[in-house]
Amino acid sequence: MKVLTVLKLAVAALAVGLAGAFVVTSPKVIASSALPARTADLTNGETLFNVGGCASCHAADPKTAPLSLGGGYELKTGFGTFVVPNISTSAKAGIGGWSEAEFVTAMVKGVGRGGEHLYPAFPYTSYQRMRIEDVRDLFAFMKTLPAVETATKPHAIGFPFNIRRTLGFWKLLFLDGKTFEPDPTRSALLNRGAYLVEGPGHCAECHSRRNILGGITSDGRMAGGPNPEGKGFIPNISQHPADGLADWTVPDLEYLLAKGGTKSGAFVADEMEDVVGNTAKLSAGDRRAMAEYLKTLPPRAGRRAGPAS
């Protein structure tokens, strides 16, 4: 009798645990009713498109056709191969059939149209900082872009990472759901820079060290780290004096963001070249704001990537 009672209690505890896990890992969505009617600002949407680097990942050729968002690029990582999706206005191959609420949900909650958790190779951990009205402007701008009718392949992710529900636990650790809040002790320029760098610009997503679960470590944020694709090392952009950007001036950083030139006289290459292709399209004021904010990043030890960094 005692054994039977213990078994019943164990089964009940398991059931409660599974039910709790189901609840806490459930994808969170934003309802259409939460988005009141408004007139979109397409100019702002274009700015966010550029600072967000949408073309860098989603355009088949960011240099010659940056507004053709057919996707297809394969990001090979230790978790598997992620295929960048088509986010053009195609209703069949892209997101042309998505509602505004579905797009906002994907950007700030990391949840797809079908209610599935999205992999954080899509940097929603940074995009969650964006103001909802900015996300809506971005969507409105993207709706003006051409459709690409080529469907992309599915991700090639092995067990257990192919179980999307487990991403609900990952989000409990690394997705706090907080929108950017301006610091009242800082100038409007610094707050603008912080917003662009930490939110749509998602600089930390590449320029940080990560733990075994793929989350950014607090002591490695902006301190650089191994390229997730296995090709080289992403540089430290904190203000560390030995291997960061402590000796860079604001004009140095502005020149980098505008022209791709570095303090050493070299020019950036590979992924950063595409980033500069985007930041070069920003206003001089926004580049100045980003540069000013980068100079406030706390120094964290990392590793200098080389003379072109």
N, C-alpha and C positions, 0 to 999 in steps of 0.2 A: 504493500500500500504506500509506504513512504517513497519507494522508488518511482511508483506511478505518479505520485504527487510532484516529485522533483521534476519528472519528465514533462508534466503538464505546465509547471512553472517555467521550465526552460523554453518550451514551445511558445508560451505566451510572451515571454521576454523577447524571444526571437521575432515574433510577429510585431510586437511593439517597436522593436528596433528597426525592422524593415520598413514599417509604416513611417517611422520618423525619418529614415533615410530617404524614402520616397518624397516626403514633403520638403525636406531641406535641399534636395537636389533638383526639385522641379524648376524648369525654365521659367523665368519671370518675363512678362511681356508688358508693353505699353499699349493701352487701349486707344482707339481712334478718338474716343470721347475726351481724352486727356489733351488733345491737340486742337485748340480752338482755331476757328478760321482766321487767317491773316494773309497779308500780301508779302510774298517772298522777296527778299533782296538778292537778286541774281549776282550783283557785283560782289557782295559778301560771300555768296556761295562759291564763286570762282576763286576768291582768295583762299577759302578753306580747302577747296579742291587742290590748290597748289601747295599750300603749307602742309596739307595732309599727305602729299606724295601719292595721290591715288594713281596717277599715270605710271609712276615708277614700278608698281607691282602689277597693275591691271591692264596696262597697255601692252599689246604684243611688241610694239616698238616705241618706247617712250620718246626717242629722239625725233623720229620722222612722223609719227602719228600718235601724239600723246592723248588725243581725245577719242581714240578708238579703243574702247575698254573691253576687248574680247578675252582678256586673261590668257591662261594656258601655261604661264611660267611655272616650273616645277621647283619647289623649295625642298631640298633634301636635307633632312635633319636626323638626329638620333632617335626621334620618335616615329619616323617614317617620312614619306614624301607627300607634301601638301601641294596641291595644284591650285594656283590662283584662279578664282572663278571669273566668269564673264559677268561684269556688272554694267553692261551697256543697256540701252533702252529696249533691247529685244525682249518681247514678251515671252518667247519660248526659250531662248538660250541665255538671256540675261535677267535683269530685274525690272524690266519694263512693266510687268504685271503686278509688281509689289505696291502695296499701299504705303503712304507716308508713315503710318504707325509701324508697319513692318520694318521699314528702313531704320527708323529711329530705334526700334527695339534691337536690331542687329548691331547698331553702332554703340549703344550705351549699355546694353544688357548682354550682348554676345549670344543672341538667340536668333535662329534663322526663321524663314517664313513658315516652315513646317513645324515650328515649335521645338526644334532641336538645338542643343547647345552647339555653338560654333567653336572651332579650335582657336586658341589664342595666338596662332600664327597670324590671324587677323587681329591687329592691336587694339582691341576694344578696352583693354585695361587702361589705355591712355585716352581713347575716345570717350570713355565714360565721363571724363572731366569736362567735356564740351557742353556749352549751353544748348538746351533743346532747340532754341530758335536758330542757332547756328547750324545744327544738324539738319533742320528743316530747310534752311537756305541752301545748304550743300545738295540736298536731294533735289530741290527745284532746279538748281543749275545742272545737275547731272541729267535731268530729264530733257534738257535741250541738246544733249549730245547724240551722235548717230548710233543707230542700232548695229550690232555685230551678230550675225546669225549663227556663228560657229559655237557649238556647245563645247564645254571643257570636260576633260576626263575627271572621274572621281579621285579623291585622295587615295593613296596607297599606304594605309596605316595598319600595322599589325596589332595583335592582341597584347595587352588589354586596352591599348590606347584607342582602339576602334570602337570601344563602348562609350558612346558619347555621354551617357548618363553620368559616368564617373567625373565628367567635367564639372558637374554640379558641386562635387566636393572640392575640386580645384578652385572654383570660383569663391567658395567660402574662405579660402586662404588668401587669394590674390585679387579679388574683385570686390572693392568696398562700396561701390555705387555712389561715390561722392562726386558732385559737380565742383568744378574749380570755384574757390571763393577768394576774391581779391583780398590782399593784405592791406588793411587801412593804414599801416605804418609806411607803406611803400608808395612811390609815385605811380601815376597812371601809366607811364611808360614801362616801368618795371613790371607792373601787374599785367600789362598787355604782353610783354615778353614771356612772363611766366606762363600765361595762358597758352600762347602759341607753342612754346617748347614742351610743356608738360601735357598739353591736351592734343589738339589736332596734329601738331608737329611730331608727336610721339618719339622724341629723340632718345628717351631712355630705353626704348624697346631694342635698339641696336647697341647703344653705347653703355651697356650695363652687364655685370656678371649675373649669372643665374644659378639657381640651385638644381638639385637632381630632378626636381619636379618641373623645372622650366620657369619657375618664378624668379623675379628680380630680387636679389638680396639687398638688404638695407645698406650694408657697408660697401656694396659694389655698384650702387646706382650712379650712373654717369661716369664710372671709373674704367669703362672699356671692358672687353672680354673677348673670348673666342668667337669668331664668326659662326653663327648657328649652321651655316651651310658648309662649314669646314674649310673655308678658303681664307686663311690669314686671321688677322686680329683686328677687332674694331677698337679705335683709339679711345683713350681716356680724355674726356672733355670737361672734367672737373677742374678746379683751380689748384690741383696738386703741383707743387713747385718742381718736382723731379720728373714726372712723366705726364703731367696734365697740361693745362693751358694757362698757367699762372703768368707766364711771360708774354702772353698775347694781349694786345690792347683791344679796346672796342673797335677801332677802325680796322685792325687786323681781322677780326671776326666778321665785320661787315663786308670786307673784301672777299673773304672766303665764301660767304653766303651769296654774294652778288656775282663773283667771277670764278670762284673755285681756286683762287690762288692762296697759298699757304705762307706762313711766316718765313719758311726756309727758302721761298722763291719757287718751289715746285707747285704742281697743280694736282688736285685730287683725282682719283681714278675709281674705276669700278662702280660700286653701289653709290658712293658719295657723289660721283659725277652726276648721277641721275637726280640725287637730292638737290644739288646745286642748280640743276636745270629747272627745278621747281621753285626754290627760294629766290632765284634770279627774277622771277615773275612777280614777286611781292613788292609792295611799296618800300621805298627807302626807309620810311618810318617804322614799318614792321620789322625790317631787317635790323634796324638800330635797336628796337625793343628787344629782339631775340639776343642780340649781341650783349646788350647791357645786362640782361638776365643771366646769360651764361657766365658772366664775370662774377656773379654772386654765388655760384654753386660751391658748396663746401668742398675743400680738398679731400680727395680720397685716393689712396695709392692704387695704381694699376700697372700698366705697362705701356711704354711708348711704342706705337706701331711702326714707326720708321720715319725717314726724312720727309715723306710726302704727306704726313698726317697733320 
